[in-house]
Amino acid sequence: MKRLFLSLIGMLLVVVAIAQRVIVVENGNVKSLLDAISKANETNAAEDAERTFIMIPDGYYDLGETMLTRISGHNVSLIGQSTEGTIIRNKPDVKIESISKTAVFQNRGRNNYFQDLTLKNDLDYYSAVPDGRAVCLQDKGTRTICNRVRMLSFQDTYYSDNEKCQHYLQDTEIHGTIDFICGAGDVWFERCRIVTEKRNPDGSGTNIITATRTAETPWGYVFNRCTIENRVSKFNYGRSWHTNPRCVWLYTTLLMPEKLVPTRFDAEGMKTSGNYFKEYGTMDASGRDITPKSNVVRFTLRDHTQPFVAETIMTGEEARQYTLKTVFGEWRPDKVLKRLEKQAKKLKKQYKLN
């Protein structure tokens, strides 16, 4: 009986190992990382494929001028050893700067998961003419989850490039200057740290955090309990890209509230008048509510035509509509994250990445 019991346990472990395919990358070896991604794309080509975990030790993975490293597999998890120690970087030529060509990673899969790593696009932003568009994650997939991911760039850092996508980012840090969180779909940012860099080398100019283009989803960008850290330049929450953009900031902490422009959003940079840009429960670093009772803004389109007036402060009733359940329906990314984080912790211990 004991032998039978041990045999059954062994069979169970084999099943678990198969269900959790694991690929361990060699420390700092770019080829090993790319081979792991290629293998995951192959084994996880089907949307119902069992999850594959790519375990990435701390190290500097320099892709050079390689752009758009594609993750086409589904149910793929890229797990770094630590957010600040696992760095995946590329450096596009400034002549190629583009929102559609420069990304470190281009995700096309469903239910993919990124944890404990840094994506750095090292394009020489201040030398690029006329723009310095350099993407860290171009996400054409859906139901992507980022957990403790750091994205370092200046313009178009994070790009949700799927009109019908649902994405969730938690405890993630995103750096930039212009439209550095941009795109479509319903995307929820939970406890994220938003860091505005110098718009120009001398610190002049105004940073624009978001540029949304909500078209086929009802909620757009939702920032919940996020913190905005301002380095030098003044900033605004965002502007519209096109279609019917939506973006709300709930319970945001402003570490330097005096750097937020008076209109709070870009009053002259809108590309469409059909937008919903709001905030509620904004706080300073000490937790004091600093939300204006009203902030009526006269917006004009970028060509200074078609002026329109909008109130940007939400009511409490409006704010209460924003929950994970109402935004995502049956998909509960917070619960998926907890489960995957627990699995990742066990694998880190098993492969000595903790």
C-alpha positions as CSV (number, residue, x, y, z in Angstrom):
1,M,0.0,0.0,0.0
2,K,2.8,2.4,0.9
3,R,4.5,1.6,-2.4
4,L,1.3,2.3,-4.3
5,F,0.8,5.6,-2.4
6,L,4.3,6.7,-3.3
7,S,3.7,5.7,-6.9
8,L,0.6,7.8,-7.1
9,I,2.4,10.8,-5.6
10,G,5.1,10.4,-8.2
11,M,2.5,10.4,-11.0
12,L,0.9,13.5,-9.5
13,L,4.3,15.3,-9.5
14,V,4.8,14.4,-13.1
15,V,1.4,15.8,-14.0
16,V,2.1,19.0,-12.1
17,A,5.5,19.3,-13.9
18,I,3.8,18.9,-17.3
19,A,1.0,21.4,-16.4
20,Q,3.6,23.9,-15.3
21,R,6.2,23.8,-18.1
22,V,9.3,25.6,-16.8
23,I,12.2,27.1,-18.8
24,V,15.1,28.5,-16.9
25,V,17.1,31.2,-18.6
26,E,20.9,31.3,-18.3
27,N,22.0,34.2,-16.2
28,G,22.5,37.3,-18.4
29,N,22.4,35.2,-21.6
30,V,20.3,37.0,-24.2
31,K,20.3,34.0,-26.6
32,S,19.0,31.8,-23.8
33,L,16.2,34.3,-23.1
34,L,15.2,34.6,-26.8
35,D,15.3,30.8,-27.1
36,A,13.0,30.4,-24.1
37,I,10.5,32.9,-25.6
38,S,10.6,31.1,-28.9
39,K,10.0,27.8,-27.3
40,A,7.1,29.2,-25.3
41,N,5.6,30.6,-28.5
42,E,5.8,27.2,-30.0
43,T,4.5,25.1,-27.2
44,N,1.8,27.6,-26.2
45,A,0.4,28.4,-29.7
46,A,-3.1,27.3,-28.6
47,E,-5.1,29.5,-26.4
48,D,-5.9,26.7,-24.0
49,A,-2.3,25.6,-23.7
50,E,-1.0,24.8,-20.2
51,R,0.9,27.6,-18.6
52,T,4.6,27.9,-19.3
53,F,6.9,29.7,-16.9
54,I,10.1,31.4,-18.1
55,M,12.3,31.9,-15.1
56,I,14.8,34.8,-15.6
57,P,17.7,35.2,-13.1
58,D,19.0,38.7,-12.3
59,G,21.2,40.0,-15.1
60,Y,21.4,42.5,-17.9
61,Y,19.8,41.1,-21.0
62,D,21.0,43.5,-23.8
63,L,19.0,43.1,-27.0
64,G,21.0,45.8,-28.7
65,E,19.1,47.2,-31.7
66,T,16.7,44.2,-31.8
67,M,13.1,45.5,-31.6
68,L,9.6,43.9,-31.3
69,T,10.7,40.6,-29.7
70,R,7.4,38.9,-30.1
71,I,5.5,36.9,-27.5
72,S,2.8,35.1,-29.4
73,G,2.2,32.2,-27.1
74,H,-0.7,32.1,-24.7
75,N,-0.6,31.5,-20.9
76,V,3.1,32.4,-20.8
77,S,4.6,33.8,-17.6
78,L,7.9,35.7,-17.6
79,I,9.2,35.8,-14.1
80,G,12.3,37.8,-13.2
81,Q,14.3,37.2,-10.0
82,S,13.8,40.8,-8.9
83,T,12.4,44.0,-10.4
84,E,15.6,46.0,-10.3
85,G,18.0,43.1,-10.9
86,T,16.4,41.5,-14.0
87,I,16.8,44.1,-16.8
88,I,15.8,43.5,-20.4
89,R,16.9,46.3,-22.6
90,N,17.1,47.4,-26.2
91,K,18.5,50.5,-27.9
92,P,16.8,51.4,-31.3
93,D,18.5,53.7,-33.7
94,V,17.1,57.2,-33.3
95,K,16.2,57.3,-37.0
96,I,13.8,54.4,-36.4
97,E,11.9,55.9,-33.5
98,S,8.3,54.9,-33.8
99,I,5.4,53.7,-31.7
100,S,5.0,50.7,-33.9
101,K,8.6,49.6,-34.5
102,T,10.7,50.1,-31.3
103,A,9.2,48.0,-28.5
104,V,11.3,45.8,-26.3
105,F,8.5,43.3,-26.3
106,Q,5.4,43.0,-28.5
107,N,2.9,40.8,-26.8
108,R,0.3,39.1,-29.0
109,G,-0.8,36.4,-26.6
110,R,-3.8,35.9,-24.2
111,N,-3.5,35.6,-20.5
112,N,0.3,36.3,-20.3
113,Y,1.9,37.4,-17.1
114,F,5.0,39.5,-16.4
115,Q,6.5,39.7,-12.9
116,D,9.6,41.1,-11.2
117,L,11.5,42.5,-14.1
118,T,12.5,45.8,-15.8
119,L,11.9,46.6,-19.5
120,K,14.2,49.4,-20.7
121,N,14.0,51.1,-24.1
122,D,17.3,53.0,-24.3
123,L,16.6,55.0,-27.5
124,D,18.5,58.3,-27.2
125,Y,15.3,60.3,-26.6
126,Y,16.8,63.8,-26.4
127,S,18.6,63.3,-29.7
128,A,15.6,62.0,-31.6
129,V,14.0,64.3,-34.1
130,P,11.1,65.2,-34.2
131,D,9.9,62.7,-31.6
132,G,11.4,60.0,-29.4
133,R,8.8,57.3,-29.4
134,A,10.3,54.2,-27.8
135,V,8.0,51.5,-26.4
136,C,8.8,49.1,-23.6
137,L,5.7,46.9,-24.0
138,Q,3.4,47.1,-27.0
139,D,0.5,44.9,-26.0
140,K,-1.6,43.5,-28.9
141,G,-2.9,40.7,-26.7
142,T,-5.5,40.7,-24.1
143,R,-5.8,39.9,-20.4
144,T,-2.2,40.6,-19.8
145,I,-1.2,41.1,-16.1
146,C,1.9,43.0,-15.1
147,N,3.0,42.6,-11.4
148,R,6.0,44.6,-10.1
149,V,7.2,45.5,-13.6
150,R,9.3,48.6,-14.2
151,M,9.2,50.3,-17.6
152,L,11.9,52.8,-18.4
153,S,11.6,55.1,-21.4
154,F,10.3,58.6,-22.3
155,Q,7.6,58.7,-25.0
156,D,5.0,56.0,-25.5
157,T,6.5,53.8,-22.8
158,Y,3.5,51.5,-22.4
159,Y,1.2,50.9,-25.4
160,S,-2.1,48.9,-25.1
161,D,-2.5,48.3,-28.9
162,N,-5.7,46.3,-29.0
163,E,-9.1,48.0,-29.3
164,K,-10.9,45.3,-27.3
165,C,-8.2,44.4,-24.8
166,Q,-8.5,43.9,-21.1
167,H,-5.2,44.4,-19.1
168,Y,-4.3,44.7,-15.4
169,L,-1.1,46.3,-14.0
170,Q,-0.4,46.2,-10.3
171,D,2.5,47.7,-8.3
172,T,4.1,48.5,-11.6
173,E,6.4,51.5,-12.3
174,I,6.2,53.5,-15.6
175,H,8.5,56.3,-16.5
176,G,8.1,58.8,-19.3
177,T,7.5,62.3,-20.6
178,I,5.0,62.4,-23.5
179,D,1.9,60.2,-23.9
180,F,3.9,57.6,-22.1
181,I,0.8,55.5,-21.1
182,C,-1.2,55.3,-24.3
183,G,-3.5,53.2,-26.4
184,A,-6.9,51.5,-26.4
185,G,-9.0,49.0,-24.4
186,D,-9.9,48.7,-20.7
187,V,-6.7,48.9,-18.6
188,W,-6.7,49.0,-14.8
189,F,-3.6,50.4,-13.1
190,E,-3.6,49.4,-9.4
191,R,-1.1,51.0,-6.9
192,C,1.2,51.8,-9.8
193,R,4.0,54.4,-9.6
194,I,3.9,56.9,-12.4
195,V,7.2,58.8,-12.8
196,T,7.5,61.8,-15.0
197,E,11.0,62.5,-16.4
198,K,12.4,65.8,-17.8
199,R,10.4,66.8,-20.9
200,N,13.5,68.6,-22.2
201,P,17.1,68.4,-21.0
202,D,16.8,71.6,-19.1
203,G,13.6,70.5,-17.4
204,S,11.3,72.9,-19.4
205,G,8.1,71.9,-21.0
206,T,5.0,70.0,-19.8
207,N,4.8,66.2,-19.5
208,I,1.6,64.4,-20.7
209,I,1.0,61.1,-18.9
210,T,-1.8,59.5,-20.9
211,A,-3.1,59.5,-24.5
212,T,-6.1,57.2,-24.8
213,R,-8.0,56.1,-27.8
214,T,-10.9,54.1,-26.3
215,A,-13.0,52.9,-29.2
216,E,-14.7,49.5,-28.5
217,T,-14.6,49.1,-24.7
218,P,-16.7,50.9,-22.1
219,W,-14.2,51.9,-19.4
220,G,-10.8,53.0,-20.9
221,Y,-7.9,53.6,-18.5
222,V,-8.6,53.4,-14.8
223,F,-5.8,54.5,-12.4
224,N,-6.7,53.4,-8.8
225,R,-4.6,54.3,-5.8
226,C,-1.6,55.2,-7.9
227,T,1.2,57.6,-7.1
228,I,2.6,60.3,-9.4
229,E,6.3,61.1,-8.8
230,N,7.4,64.3,-10.6
231,R,11.1,64.7,-11.2
232,V,11.4,68.2,-12.7
233,S,9.0,69.3,-15.5
234,K,5.4,70.2,-14.8
235,F,2.7,67.7,-16.0
236,N,-0.9,67.0,-16.7
237,Y,-2.9,63.8,-16.4
238,G,-3.4,63.4,-20.2
239,R,-5.2,64.1,-23.4
240,S,-7.4,62.3,-26.0
241,W,-5.9,60.4,-28.9
242,H,-9.0,59.7,-31.0
243,T,-12.4,58.1,-31.0
244,N,-14.1,58.2,-27.5
245,P,-11.2,58.2,-25.0
246,R,-11.9,57.5,-21.3
247,C,-9.5,58.0,-18.5
248,V,-10.1,58.3,-14.7
249,W,-7.8,58.9,-11.8
250,L,-9.1,57.6,-8.5
251,Y,-7.5,58.2,-5.1
252,T,-4.2,59.4,-6.7
253,T,-1.3,60.5,-4.6
254,L,0.6,63.5,-6.0
255,L,4.0,63.8,-4.4
256,M,4.5,67.3,-5.9
257,P,0.9,68.6,-6.5
258,E,2.2,72.1,-7.3
259,K,3.7,70.7,-10.6
260,L,0.2,69.6,-11.9
261,V,-1.0,72.3,-14.4
262,P,-4.1,74.2,-13.3
263,T,-6.4,72.6,-15.9
264,R,-5.1,69.2,-14.7
265,F,-5.6,67.8,-18.2
266,D,-4.2,69.1,-21.5
267,A,-6.7,71.8,-22.4
268,E,-5.2,72.4,-25.9
269,G,-3.9,69.0,-26.9
270,M,-7.2,67.1,-27.5
271,K,-7.7,65.4,-30.8
272,T,-11.4,64.7,-30.2
273,S,-14.1,66.3,-28.2
274,G,-15.9,63.0,-27.3
275,N,-13.9,62.2,-24.2
276,Y,-14.4,61.4,-20.5
277,F,-11.5,62.6,-18.4
278,K,-12.1,62.6,-14.7
279,E,-10.5,62.4,-11.2
280,Y,-11.7,61.7,-7.7
281,G,-10.2,61.6,-4.2
282,T,-6.8,63.1,-5.2
283,M,-4.3,63.3,-2.2
284,D,-1.0,64.9,-1.4
285,A,1.9,62.9,0.1
286,S,0.5,63.2,3.6
287,G,-2.8,61.7,2.6
288,R,-4.7,65.0,2.6
289,D,-7.6,65.3,0.1
290,I,-6.6,68.0,-2.3
291,T,-9.3,67.4,-5.0
292,P,-10.9,70.6,-6.2
293,K,-14.7,70.8,-5.6
294,S,-15.0,71.6,-9.3
295,N,-12.6,71.9,-12.2
296,V,-14.5,73.1,-15.3
297,V,-12.1,73.3,-18.3
298,R,-12.6,74.9,-21.7
299,F,-10.9,72.4,-24.0
300,T,-10.0,73.1,-27.6
301,L,-8.8,70.6,-30.2
302,R,-5.2,70.7,-31.3
303,D,-6.1,73.0,-34.2
304,H,-7.8,75.3,-31.8
305,T,-11.2,74.7,-33.2
306,Q,-14.4,73.3,-31.8
307,P,-14.0,74.4,-28.1
308,F,-16.0,72.4,-25.6
309,V,-16.4,72.7,-21.8
310,A,-16.2,69.8,-19.4
311,E,-16.2,69.2,-15.6
312,T,-13.3,66.9,-14.7
313,I,-14.2,66.2,-11.1
314,M,-16.3,63.0,-10.6
315,T,-19.0,62.6,-8.0
316,G,-18.8,59.9,-5.4
317,E,-21.6,58.0,-7.1
318,E,-19.6,58.1,-10.4
319,A,-16.4,56.9,-8.7
320,R,-18.2,54.0,-7.0
321,Q,-19.1,52.5,-10.4
322,Y,-15.4,51.7,-10.9
323,T,-14.7,48.2,-9.5
324,L,-12.8,45.3,-11.0
325,K,-16.1,43.4,-11.3
326,T,-17.9,46.1,-13.3
327,V,-14.9,46.8,-15.5
328,F,-13.8,43.3,-16.2
329,G,-16.9,41.2,-15.6
330,E,-16.1,37.5,-15.0
331,W,-12.3,38.0,-15.4
332,R,-10.8,38.6,-12.0
333,P,-7.2,39.6,-12.6
334,D,-6.5,40.3,-8.9
335,K,-7.3,36.6,-8.1
336,V,-5.3,35.3,-11.1
337,L,-2.3,37.4,-10.0
338,K,-2.4,36.0,-6.5
339,R,-2.4,32.5,-7.8
340,L,0.4,33.1,-10.3
341,E,2.4,35.0,-7.8
342,K,2.2,32.0,-5.4
343,Q,3.3,29.6,-8.1
344,A,6.2,31.9,-9.1
345,K,7.3,32.0,-5.5
346,K,7.6,28.2,-5.3
347,L,9.4,28.1,-8.6
348,K,11.9,30.8,-7.5
349,K,12.7,28.7,-4.4
350,Q,13.0,25.5,-6.4
351,Y,15.3,27.1,-9.0
352,K,17.2,29.2,-6.4
353,L,16.0,32.6,-7.8
354,N,14.9,34.0,-4.4
